[in-house]
Amino acid sequence: MNYKVYNQSCIEGMREHVKDDSIDLIFTDPPYGIDGDGLDVHYHRDESTVVPGYVDVPLDQYKEFSLNWIRECERVLRPGGSIYIVSGYTNLHHILNALHETDLEEVNHLIAKYTFGVNATKKWISSHYHILFWQKPDKGSQKRTFNHLYKWFDNKDSYNDRLSVQDMPRDYKPGQIKNKNQLSEDFIEKFIMYSSNRGDTVLDCFGGGFTTARTALRYGRKFVGFELNKNAYDAFVPGLADVEILPDPEKITVDPVELAKRQRMREGWRKDRAKRKQQTSPNLFE
Ligand SMILES: C[S@@+](CC[C@H](N)C(=O)[O-])C[C@H]1O[C@@H](n2cnc3c(N)ncnc32)[C@H](O)[C@@H]1O
């Protein structure tokens, strides 16, 4: 079996089941501490296909809760292991403060832009999540994985794919049973592919619809995860056995005309630099 999942709180669950330094990548999307189970009232969403029982965390416990689960993540990550945390803005400060209490190191702060924000007339419309990318410090040969060319032959295309503002697609399939706030697998795929290798172990503390699990398993990773809501656990865990394991994506070749154009441009820059080096800097006082 290439996955282990538990219907229990991730804090106790990690303590009980996950060894120190054993996880290569954590991708997780904690409850936001904003009464998540009542969100549909604001979003005017049809909740008839949403699994009931989403567990949120009371605001007055959010700070301690964040510290507890993030400390466990620090313990279980291998040296050089990566963690991505998805957060709204309301309680972002608690998550950032908790991360700063650990020895984890910040790598990037990404913004995921979505187009399903609630309309508002007296203020701006919220249309982004924060994605915090941190790592456990490297140790010897155990370093952070970052496959910057996992699907490209050329840095330029990978550059465009790796901008710190990312689009977050909505995963809408009519009639499909889903978790509240379920993320899109296409969105998660990118983080799994850049930040882990086949055979690595991926962990999600807050499984929800087990989207991280399906994505990780699909690309030959192992998976460990937790979900406190029994309804969600019972609804989504059976499907993990049916995930079809796919080969790595085919690399995308750059258009030869575009590549030739870029090469000419780079050559031009190289010549300009060489020319500037040869010129002696003018003496402003002569
Ligand atoms: C934002 S949702 C995760 C959504 C998930 N990424 C997806 O794509 O479906 C957060 C989930 O954490 C669960 N949860 C809340 N507290 C938990 C805890 N202490 N341990 C494990 N799961 C918990 C909630 O029931 C909810 O399903």
The ligand as an ORCA input file, in Angstrom:
! r2SCAN-3c Opt
* xyz 0 1
  C      -9.535     23.798      3.915
  S     -10.054     22.140      4.167
  C      -8.947     21.192      3.203
  C      -9.424     21.080      1.795
  C      -8.536     20.167      0.960
  N      -7.291     20.793      0.637
  C      -9.261     19.763     -0.294
  O      -8.754     20.062     -1.417
  O     -10.323     19.174     -0.216
  C      -9.507     21.805      5.810
  C      -9.905     20.430      6.321
  O      -9.274     20.205      7.584
  C     -10.158     19.412      8.393
  N      -9.673     19.553      9.792
  C      -9.942     20.520     10.699
  N      -9.225     20.343     11.823
  C      -8.457     19.240     11.618
  C      -7.467     18.576     12.391
  N      -7.114     19.000     13.619
  N      -6.866     17.490     11.862
  C      -7.205     17.032     10.622
  N      -8.144     17.621      9.849
  C      -8.748     18.709     10.322
  C     -11.512     19.995      8.075
  O     -12.560     19.107      8.405
  C     -11.394     20.271      6.570
  O     -11.855     19.172      5.810
*
